[in-house]
Every structure is written in structure tokens, then in C-alpha cells.
Amino acid sequence: MARMVPVTAEVAGHAAGPGSATLCRLMASAEWSAFGADGAYGLFAEMEDKDAHLFATLQTRKNMLAAAEWKVIEAGESPADREAAALVRTVLAGIADFRGAVFHLLDAFAKGWAVAEILWTVDPATGRTAVRELRGRPASAFAVDAGGALYLLTDDATDWREAARPRDLLPRPGETMVWARGARPMPERKFVRFVFQGGPGAPYGSPLCAKAYWYYWFKKNNVKFWAVYNEKFGAPTAVARYGSAATSEELDRLTSVLESLQSDSGVLLPEGVALEFLEARRSGATNTYREFADWCNDEISKLVLGQTLTTGEGRRSGSMALGTVHDRVRRDYLAADAQALGAALTAQLVRWIVDFNFGPAQAAPRLVFDVSDSAEFLEELKVDEQLVRMGVALPSGYFHEKYRRPVPGPGERALRYDDQNLYQYHLQFGVLTINEVRASLGLPPVPWGDAPPRRPEADPVPPAAPADFPEQESSNAELRDDRTNR
């Protein structure tokens, strides 16, 4: 069993920046090198802070998944599997701000990967190992080696171990190698990592901000020229004409008058001074800057969300079919993100909770983020219904897992469709016994319920009873005769 340690003090106090003692050399871009030890991750943070469209699209993708309900699905149907799943549900529900920790891990979309520290605790009443908190940590404070081991970058050169020299750590985005004075190996089962679209060639994932960098850079510089254009052509330039005999004091006064035109509607001029407004002539299209900024925004939308219709701000009209296609793309992105995050947390956090409490031999349940839409189930439900009508045997677990519905526990009353007439027919003709019907309803058997029932014989028609009120019967007969005569 891995050793549990308290909160890592170095991580809690880590604040790397341009003035930090930790060294970092970024060779890929001169702009990245301006962020010191944070390197590319500092640039990515600035991109989100300064580009409203990039921030909005990233927030949309993260919020779609962070708002989803999470579920723990048993690894099997044995009592041990159910007990392990129940404990995992309790532990996850007891984590302080678990949804906030999930949102921090989704920062991997922008930066490629995200790290959260596990604060383990032991319940003194039950002796069970639980998680008090998942605390988000900056990705710029860590690096990994070729084996995937996590290291904290420090300022102490004595922290280097023989197994982890600078050349052994894999370079992060924008680096040729990890430049740091020290690196301390972190304990196992202490940190949860979520890597977005990682692989052998991308140990730190595929940050979307890196892919959106040039669109961000083009738009940022385009806005600068757009502001100059608006200042130059948005308002006419005031020109004052004065005589050659004007003194320096008069010129200073005239300059202040021109400056006051920005806020005053009228000015006083001395005699002999003429004031006119000079408008610059525009050449070419006047909306070029806006179109270029819109194009950059569209490319960022396609990069982050896979579509542009939900971020077009009404600039283009689209058909309902086009909107359906774009929404389907968005749903595909959401489903893929949910599977990736659920798999990462299952392989790390959930697996470790089970190991600490039940041992590695116990199968771990799965953590699933439910992003299903009930409207999407209608067509699939029709297909499954037809298959059942055709006699195709489908296990009940298939429906519970596919349609995200809980499985009734032992002895738990289950709600289901009950065709009473069908049961009466089966009981009447001996197709089902009483205990078989009770089992289908989730009820316990009865001692006398295994014998097939007999079909009841028809009872003879009883004779008509005499009238209790002869006077009333006689009156009715007279009334019928009277109507007949009419």
C-alpha cells in the first residue's frame, strides 16, 4: 500500500513567476519567454484573461461537463462490488467542493494537462480511508519523466536525485528541456492528473491555447491597428491657421484651444486665426478590421467547440438543419470529454480509494459523468422495443446502463408497468403461478403460491329476486303501458 502524506508544503507555497528563482528557458517563442518560470502556461493564462472570445468558448466547453451529474457504476453484481461502489459514492460525496475540483481539472482543455492534490483522511469511527479535499495545483509547477512519474520543480539544487536529472524530465510546451534548480519526486497516489488528448508524443497533452495562439496574436495586433484607424478616420482633424506674426504665447493658447475641442462644443479664437476641420479620405473597405477579427473568432470557436453557430452572435442566419448538425457536433465533443475525464478519475482516484479500503484484488467501480440527453434516447428506445417484441433476449442490465437508470437493490420495491389483465389471464389459464407473478413484481413468494390455479367454473344464473317494493313496480308497469298506447 502506498504511503499517505499530508499536504505538500512546497506545492501549497509555490508561486512561480518572472522573478522566481526557478529558471526556465523557452526557445520556441520570444513572447513565451517573457513569462519566466510559468513559460507557456503563463502565456496561456494571459490569453484567457485578455481574449474574451477564447475565454467564453473555453468556459462553455468546461461548463457543459462540470454541470453534468456524476454516477458510480458497480463493477459487477456481487455483494463486494456493491459495497465498493457504495463506499466510493460516499467518499466522493464527502469531498469538499468536488465539482470545483472537477472544474479545475478541466483546465486541461486550455493548458493540456491539470493537476490536483489529494488530501487523504481516515474516518476514526469506521477506519475507512476517505478524501477530505481535491486541491487544484498549477500545472507550471510540475514536470514528468519518461516513466510518467511526477516531479515538483523547486529552487533547491540538492533536490535532484540520480533517477531524475534535468535531462531526464520531459520538456513542456515551448521548452527544449526543463530548466529548474531542483526537482522533487512526488509520492504515488497523491496527485490526480487529467491529460487532454495525451499520448507518447504529447506527455503534457494537447493544449487548445497553443493551437489558438496565432489567431489570438493576429486579433490582438489587428485591434491595435483598428484603434488607430478609428482615431484617424472616426473624427475629423481640427486645423488652425494663424499669421506669421503670432507669438509663442498665442501659439500655446491656440494649442490648448485645439485640445479642448475633444470635450468642448465651442471655442473662442483670436482675430486673425481660422479654424477648419480636415477629414481623411478612406480607401478600401471600412469593415476590413472587423471581418478579420470575426474570422479569428470563428476559427477559435471551431477549434474549441467544433462549430460556430452558437458563437456567431447573429451575424449569419442558419437553417434548423444546420443548427441540428452543429448541436450534434457539440454533443459529440461533450460525450468524448465525459468519457476521458471519467476514465482518468476511475483509473486514479476511484482505483486508489478501493485499494486503500478493500485491496487491489477488488474490482473498482466506474465513475461516469451523465451527459445523456433524454431526447436522444427516443430513437434508440424504439429500436430496443422492436427487438424485444421480435423475441431478442436483452438483459435488464443493458437497459439500466444504456439509459442511465438505477438498478433496484435486493428487497427494494421496483416501479414498473403492470398489465393487470395480462396477469389475470396467465393466472386463470395456468400459464403463471402466483409466486411467478409476485417475483416479476419484486415481491417475496408465499407458501401456497406455487400451485397453478384452476380455471373457475361458471356459476348458474340466480333466479330473479322478488320486488321489494310492489307499489313502485306496479307504477312502472303502468307507465310502460301508457307509453306503448301512445
C-alpha positions as MATLAB code, in Angstrom:
seq = 'MARMVPVTAEVAGHAAGPGSATLCRLMASAEWSAFGADGAYGLFAEMEDKDAHLFATLQTRKNMLAAAEWKVIEAGESPADREAAALVRTVLAGIADFRGAVFHLLDAFAKGWAVAEILWTVDPATGRTAVRELRGRPASAFAVDAGGALYLLTDDATDWREAARPRDLLPRPGETMVWARGARPMPERKFVRFVFQGGPGAPYGSPLCAKAYWYYWFKKNNVKFWAVYNEKFGAPTAVARYGSAATSEELDRLTSVLESLQSDSGVLLPEGVALEFLEARRSGATNTYREFADWCNDEISKLVLGQTLTTGEGRRSGSMALGTVHDRVRRDYLAADAQALGAALTAQLVRWIVDFNFGPAQAAPRLVFDVSDSAEFLEELKVDEQLVRMGVALPSGYFHEKYRRPVPGPGERALRYDDQNLYQYHLQFGVLTINEVRASLGLPPVPWGDAPPRRPEADPVPPAAPADFPEQESSNAELRDDRTNR';
ca = [
       0.000    0.000    0.000;
       1.303    3.418   -0.936;
       2.299    5.781    1.842;
      -0.132    8.611    2.519;
       1.384   12.038    3.198;
      -0.115   15.371    4.302;
      -0.462   18.454    2.142;
       2.674   19.146    0.175;
       4.008   22.387    1.611;
       6.153   23.145   -1.426;
       3.128   22.875   -3.677;
       0.964   24.997   -1.418;
       3.565   27.766   -1.375;
       4.654   27.510   -4.988;
       4.346   30.839   -6.795;
       6.499   30.850   -9.862;
       6.709   33.995  -11.952;
       9.118   36.139  -13.935;
      11.048   36.962  -10.738;
      11.105   33.430   -9.347;
      14.412   31.732   -8.645;
      13.269   28.742  -10.684;
      14.858   29.006  -14.097;
      13.055   28.248  -17.315;
      14.268   28.825  -20.855;
      11.641   28.908  -23.576;
      13.161   28.670  -27.030;
      10.106   28.355  -29.233;
       8.782   31.911  -28.923;
      10.208   35.157  -27.623;
       6.785   36.053  -26.233;
       6.654   32.874  -24.169;
       9.998   33.690  -22.568;
       8.502   36.848  -21.049;
       6.588   34.722  -18.540;
       9.634   33.320  -16.780;
       9.157   30.060  -14.921;
       5.498   29.791  -15.918;
       6.607   29.695  -19.541;
       3.901   28.742  -21.979;
       1.411   28.217  -19.147;
       1.749   31.892  -18.218;
       1.053   32.824  -21.809;
      -1.983   30.545  -21.894;
      -3.352   32.213  -18.746;
      -2.858   35.660  -20.280;
      -4.614   34.574  -23.455;
      -7.676   33.565  -21.444;
      -7.582   36.785  -19.428;
      -7.266   39.160  -22.386;
      -9.255   37.405  -25.125;
     -12.931   37.419  -24.192;
     -13.948   35.119  -27.042;
     -11.326   32.489  -26.220;
     -12.299   32.649  -22.551;
     -16.007   32.288  -23.369;
     -15.537   29.271  -25.631;
     -13.281   27.503  -23.128;
     -15.740   28.235  -20.327;
     -18.563   26.846  -22.439;
     -16.757   23.595  -23.029;
     -15.815   23.254  -19.356;
     -19.236   24.226  -18.026;
     -21.001   21.672  -20.199;
     -19.128   18.879  -18.442;
     -18.793   20.425  -14.987;
     -22.580   20.759  -14.768;
     -23.157   17.068  -15.568;
     -24.231   14.711  -12.804;
     -21.739   12.010  -11.866;
     -22.597    8.387  -11.099;
     -20.697    5.399   -9.782;
     -21.458    2.144  -11.589;
     -20.722   -1.190   -9.942;
     -18.017   -3.357  -11.450;
     -20.259   -6.425  -11.045;
     -23.294   -7.772   -9.245;
     -21.569   -9.387   -6.270;
     -22.076   -8.000   -2.735;
     -18.413   -6.940   -2.644;
     -18.830   -4.944   -5.850;
     -21.903   -3.205   -4.492;
     -20.139   -2.449   -1.209;
     -17.133   -0.961   -3.015;
     -19.364    1.193   -5.202;
     -21.346    2.397   -2.185;
     -18.141    3.417   -0.392;
     -16.836    5.290   -3.432;
     -20.128    7.202   -3.693;
     -19.885    8.162   -0.038;
     -16.259    9.282   -0.347;
     -16.845   11.365   -3.478;
     -19.961   12.945   -1.996;
     -17.944   13.897    1.092;
     -15.201   15.737   -0.815;
     -15.369   19.459   -0.181;
     -16.312   21.211   -3.433;
     -15.861   18.155   -5.613;
     -17.454   19.960   -8.541;
     -14.939   22.784   -8.185;
     -12.093   20.255   -8.279;
     -13.566   18.773  -11.460;
     -13.719   22.254  -12.976;
     -10.026   22.775  -12.159;
      -9.115   19.502  -13.856;
     -10.976   20.673  -16.953;
      -8.384   23.438  -17.255;
      -6.510   20.746  -19.170;
      -8.509   21.817  -22.223;
      -6.635   25.115  -22.306;
      -3.234   24.063  -20.929;
      -3.001   20.410  -21.975;
      -2.999   18.925  -18.502;
      -4.135   19.746  -14.963;
      -3.002   18.550  -11.530;
      -4.957   18.253   -8.265;
      -3.562   17.158   -4.914;
      -5.458   14.573   -2.849;
      -5.795   15.325    0.850;
      -6.366   11.865    2.312;
      -8.052   11.325    5.669;
      -9.118    8.374    7.825;
     -12.521    8.150    9.444;
     -11.828    7.354   13.124;
     -15.252    5.737   13.564;
     -15.029    3.258   10.686;
     -11.299    3.224    9.917;
     -12.090    3.809    6.259;
      -9.761    5.909    4.115;
     -11.509    8.883    2.545;
     -10.665   12.119    0.737;
     -11.087   15.416    2.535;
     -10.326   17.641   -0.439;
      -9.053   17.721   -4.004;
      -6.919   20.866   -4.135;
      -6.026   22.293   -7.532;
      -2.337   22.958   -8.223;
      -0.690   24.947  -11.054;
       0.488   22.767  -13.901;
       3.529   25.015  -14.357;
       4.910   23.784  -11.015;
       5.341   20.183  -12.207;
       7.092   18.065  -14.799;
       7.170   14.344  -15.562;
       9.849   11.899  -16.599;
       9.735    9.259  -19.298;
       8.087    6.805  -16.901;
       5.268    9.189  -16.060;
       6.471    9.961  -12.511;
       5.518   13.421  -11.271;
       8.136   15.927  -10.027;
       7.736   19.266   -8.287;
      10.112   21.935   -9.584;
      11.883   23.702   -6.697;
      14.638   26.224   -6.022;
      16.866   23.793   -4.131;
      19.579   22.231   -6.282;
      20.020   19.424   -3.727;
      16.564   18.112   -4.601;
      17.883   16.486   -7.764;
      18.040   12.739   -7.478;
      20.121   10.364   -9.523;
      16.918    8.986  -11.019;
      15.700   12.414  -12.074;
      18.307   14.721  -13.525;
      17.279   17.732  -15.628;
      17.805   15.841  -18.837;
      15.527   13.028  -17.606;
      12.469   15.260  -17.284;
      10.407   15.651  -20.413;
      10.309   19.226  -21.770;
       6.984   21.007  -21.517;
       5.331   23.076  -24.290;
       7.730   25.733  -25.568;
      10.809   24.198  -23.907;
      13.821   22.370  -25.231;
      14.435   20.974  -21.741;
      13.208   21.558  -18.206;
      15.369   24.281  -16.690;
      14.985   24.244  -12.915;
      17.334   24.384   -9.944;
      15.673   21.403   -8.314;
      13.014   18.773   -8.812;
      11.493   16.708   -6.040;
       9.681   13.418   -6.768;
       6.097   13.402   -5.550;
       4.543   10.459   -3.642;
       2.457    7.966   -5.540;
      -1.327    8.151   -5.241;
      -1.047   11.712   -4.044;
      -1.904   13.685   -7.198;
      -4.642   13.282   -9.780;
      -3.731   14.257  -13.328;
      -6.039   14.843  -16.268;
      -4.246   14.973  -19.625;
      -6.224   16.252  -22.593;
      -5.540   14.211  -25.734;
      -2.195   12.994  -24.467;
      -0.047   10.270  -25.946;
       3.535    9.111  -26.418;
       4.348   12.248  -28.372;
       2.343   14.546  -26.084;
       3.051   13.686  -22.439;
       1.604   17.047  -21.363;
      -1.442   16.803  -23.600;
      -2.531   18.993  -26.483;
      -3.339   22.481  -25.129;
      -6.022   24.261  -27.110;
      -4.444   27.608  -26.263;
      -1.312   26.575  -28.134;
      -3.414   25.826  -31.212;
      -5.280   29.122  -30.851;
      -2.137   31.194  -30.280;
      -1.772   32.629  -33.784;
      -5.455   33.588  -34.011;
      -5.076   35.308  -30.638;
      -1.891   37.086  -31.801;
      -3.402   38.194  -35.128;
      -6.539   39.529  -33.452;
      -4.586   41.328  -30.734;
      -2.463   43.201  -33.262;
      -5.417   43.728  -35.551;
      -7.221   45.558  -32.743;
      -4.256   47.890  -32.327;
      -4.412   48.950  -35.971;
      -8.210   49.097  -35.754;
      -7.967   51.591  -32.880;
      -5.528   53.759  -34.882;
      -7.870   53.585  -37.871;
     -10.848   54.685  -35.793;
      -8.875   57.528  -34.275;
      -7.698   58.664  -37.679;
     -10.921   58.313  -39.657;
     -13.583   58.305  -36.970;
     -13.400   62.064  -36.290;
     -12.084   64.945  -38.446;
      -8.801   66.612  -37.600;
      -9.012   70.215  -36.390;
      -6.668   72.619  -38.240;
      -5.989   76.196  -37.051;
      -4.413   78.713  -39.385;
      -2.570   81.687  -37.870;
      -0.423   84.502  -39.171;
       3.339   84.600  -39.194;
       3.379   87.334  -36.596;
       1.828   85.141  -33.880;
       3.830   84.954  -30.667;
       4.756   81.797  -28.782;
       2.190   82.635  -26.090;
      -0.515   82.851  -28.745;
       0.575   79.537  -30.221;
       0.407   77.864  -26.808;
      -3.049   79.291  -26.310;
      -4.107   78.075  -29.742;
      -2.794   74.587  -28.979;
      -4.830   74.380  -25.780;
      -7.889   75.514  -27.728;
      -7.448   72.675  -30.214;
      -7.075   70.171  -27.386;
     -10.260   71.451  -25.746;
     -12.215   70.599  -28.899;
     -12.220   66.960  -27.770;
     -14.613   67.818  -24.927;
     -15.998   71.298  -25.686;
     -18.582   72.043  -28.332;
     -17.390   75.616  -28.939;
     -14.206   77.629  -28.589;
     -13.124   81.246  -28.726;
     -10.424   82.212  -31.221;
      -8.498   85.491  -31.511;
      -8.912   87.612  -34.583;
      -6.778   86.516  -37.467;
      -6.979   82.777  -36.611;
      -9.036   80.491  -38.853;
     -10.258   77.052  -37.750;
     -11.299   74.249  -40.108;
     -11.765   70.507  -39.936;
      -9.880   68.163  -42.184;
     -11.399   64.719  -42.866;
      -9.127   61.950  -44.096;
     -10.132   60.128  -47.210;
     -10.839   56.433  -46.710;
      -9.508   53.968  -49.234;
     -10.675   50.355  -49.404;
     -13.338   48.603  -47.327;
     -14.091   50.196  -43.969;
     -15.038   46.921  -42.255;
     -11.822   45.029  -43.010;
     -10.635   45.036  -39.410;
     -13.939   43.761  -38.083;
     -14.139   40.984  -40.669;
     -10.629   39.887  -39.794;
     -11.457   39.848  -36.062;
     -14.646   37.863  -36.764;
     -12.675   35.363  -38.813;
     -10.223   34.852  -35.954;
     -13.135   34.360  -33.540;
     -14.735   31.812  -35.862;
     -11.509   29.851  -36.083;
     -11.200   29.840  -32.288;
     -14.817   28.648  -31.988;
     -14.211   25.786  -34.398;
     -11.022   24.910  -32.573;
     -12.576   24.771  -29.085;
     -16.219   23.862  -29.725;
     -16.080   22.274  -33.169;
     -18.732   24.637  -34.525;
     -19.507   28.341  -34.925;
     -23.286   28.632  -34.945;
     -23.612   29.109  -31.172;
     -20.971   31.882  -31.139;
     -21.804   33.734  -34.371;
     -23.672   36.500  -32.481;
     -26.399   36.629  -35.112;
     -24.060   37.663  -37.901;
     -25.291   34.782  -40.037;
     -28.655   33.128  -40.290;
     -28.792   29.348  -40.291;
     -31.406   26.760  -41.002;
     -32.799   24.388  -38.417;
     -30.967   21.501  -40.078;
     -27.676   23.368  -39.799;
     -28.375   24.108  -36.151;
     -29.076   20.413  -35.530;
     -25.774   19.434  -37.114;
     -23.835   21.966  -35.037;
     -25.579   20.835  -31.862;
     -24.725   17.227  -32.683;
     -21.056   18.170  -33.020;
     -21.209   19.908  -29.658;
     -22.804   16.819  -28.107;
     -20.068   14.617  -29.588;
     -17.393   16.802  -28.008;
     -19.199   16.670  -24.668;
     -19.547   12.878  -24.755;
     -15.859   12.412  -25.608;
     -14.779   14.775  -22.821;
     -17.011   12.980  -20.311;
     -15.544    9.593  -21.218;
     -11.973   10.887  -20.982;
     -12.457   12.573  -17.601;
     -14.406    9.629  -16.177;
     -11.713    7.186  -17.283;
      -8.947    9.332  -15.763;
     -10.679    9.663  -12.383;
     -11.625    5.980  -12.366;
      -8.066    4.825  -13.078;
      -6.616    7.131  -10.425;
      -8.886    8.435   -7.661;
     -11.514    5.671   -7.637;
      -8.931    2.914   -8.033;
      -6.881    4.257   -5.125;
      -9.927    4.571   -2.834;
     -10.747    0.921   -3.477;
      -7.123   -0.150   -2.955;
      -6.870    1.597    0.407;
     -10.141    0.165    1.708;
     -10.540   -3.224    0.012;
      -7.169   -4.063   -1.502;
      -6.019   -4.261   -5.124;
      -7.850   -7.565   -5.700;
     -11.236   -5.850   -5.550;
     -12.524   -4.590   -8.889;
     -13.064   -0.853   -8.930;
     -16.376    0.688   -9.986;
     -16.551    3.222  -12.782;
     -17.101    6.942  -12.364;
     -19.368    8.179  -15.144;
     -20.459   11.721  -15.974;
     -24.005   11.583  -17.265;
     -24.198   13.863  -20.301;
     -27.023   11.975  -21.968;
     -29.994   13.826  -23.362;
     -33.387   12.185  -22.946;
     -34.378   13.353  -26.419;
     -31.553   11.290  -27.908;
     -32.972    8.094  -26.394;
     -36.256    8.165  -28.276;
     -34.993    6.584  -31.491;
     -32.835    4.030  -29.679;
     -35.708    3.144  -27.375;
     -37.927    2.413  -30.368;
     -35.283    0.082  -31.790;
     -34.864   -1.755  -28.479;
     -38.630   -2.073  -28.120;
     -38.919   -3.672  -31.547;
     -36.070   -6.060  -30.759;
     -37.830   -7.196  -27.581;
     -41.089   -7.683  -29.471;
     -39.224   -9.810  -32.013;
     -38.016  -12.072  -29.216;
     -34.420  -10.854  -28.964;
     -33.236  -11.515  -25.413;
     -31.714   -8.425  -23.801;
     -30.503   -8.399  -20.191;
     -32.048   -5.869  -17.836;
     -28.566   -4.534  -17.004;
     -28.257   -3.427  -20.627;
     -31.207   -1.067  -20.239;
     -30.100    0.233  -16.842;
     -26.632    1.102  -18.125;
     -27.651    2.424  -21.517;
     -30.457    4.658  -20.278;
     -28.657    5.670  -17.075;
     -31.280    4.310  -14.697;
     -30.506    2.871  -11.239;
     -30.723   -0.851  -10.599;
     -33.175   -1.785   -7.797;
     -31.408   -3.238   -4.777;
     -32.269   -6.544   -3.063;
     -35.686   -6.309   -1.431;
     -36.262   -2.846   -2.866;
     -39.667   -2.234   -4.367;
     -39.365   -1.636   -8.094;
     -41.717    0.560  -10.091;
     -42.654   -0.885  -13.438;
     -45.524   -1.153  -15.906;
     -48.128   -3.649  -14.652;
     -50.684   -5.040  -17.090;
     -53.184   -6.492  -14.642;
     -55.398   -8.018  -17.313;
     -52.404   -9.925  -18.700;
     -51.564  -11.335  -15.268;
     -55.186  -12.343  -14.709;
     -55.170  -14.194  -18.000;
     -51.958  -16.021  -17.120;
     -53.271  -16.939  -13.681;
     -56.637  -18.029  -14.992;
     -55.252  -20.434  -17.574;
     -52.318  -21.683  -15.510;
     -49.557  -20.007  -17.548;
     -48.015  -18.405  -14.471;
     -48.204  -19.254  -10.811;
     -48.851  -16.724   -8.100;
     -45.219  -16.804   -6.972;
     -44.017  -16.198  -10.528;
     -46.215  -13.141  -10.764;
     -45.025  -11.922   -7.363;
     -41.381  -12.400   -8.420;
     -41.937  -10.274  -11.530;
     -43.366   -7.552   -9.276;
     -40.428   -7.733   -6.879;
     -42.482   -9.329   -4.077;
     -41.444  -12.276   -1.877;
     -43.039  -15.692   -2.534;
     -45.861  -17.188   -0.461;
     -46.061  -20.867    0.624;
     -49.247  -21.541   -1.324;
     -48.248  -19.704   -4.491;
     -46.519  -22.466   -6.494;
     -49.624  -24.471   -7.452;
     -51.164  -23.490  -10.792;
     -54.651  -22.090  -10.277;
     -57.734  -23.823  -11.699;
     -59.978  -22.154  -14.136;
     -63.134  -21.138  -12.256;
     -66.374  -22.789  -13.416;
     -69.288  -20.646  -14.462;
     -71.907  -20.203  -11.707;
     -75.601  -20.777  -12.538;
     -77.698  -17.704  -13.099;
     -79.606  -16.995   -9.878;
     -83.402  -16.587  -10.121;
     -84.781  -13.115  -10.188;
     -85.487  -11.799   -6.742;
     -88.988  -10.583   -5.958;
     -89.545   -6.904   -5.994;
     -89.063   -5.287   -2.628;
     -91.499   -2.508   -3.481;
     -94.622   -3.883   -5.302;
     -96.229   -0.463   -5.452;
     -93.252    1.016   -7.270;
     -93.078   -1.969   -9.684;
     -96.801   -1.617  -10.464;
     -96.381    2.073  -11.157;
     -93.507    1.383  -13.568;
     -95.595   -1.196  -15.443;
     -98.487    1.241  -15.825;
     -96.056    3.866  -17.117;
     -94.668    1.465  -19.771;
     -98.223    0.545  -20.900;
     -99.132    4.196  -21.175;
     -96.129    4.914  -23.423;
     -96.967    1.904  -25.606;
    -100.531    3.095  -26.176;
     -99.247    6.433  -27.357;
];
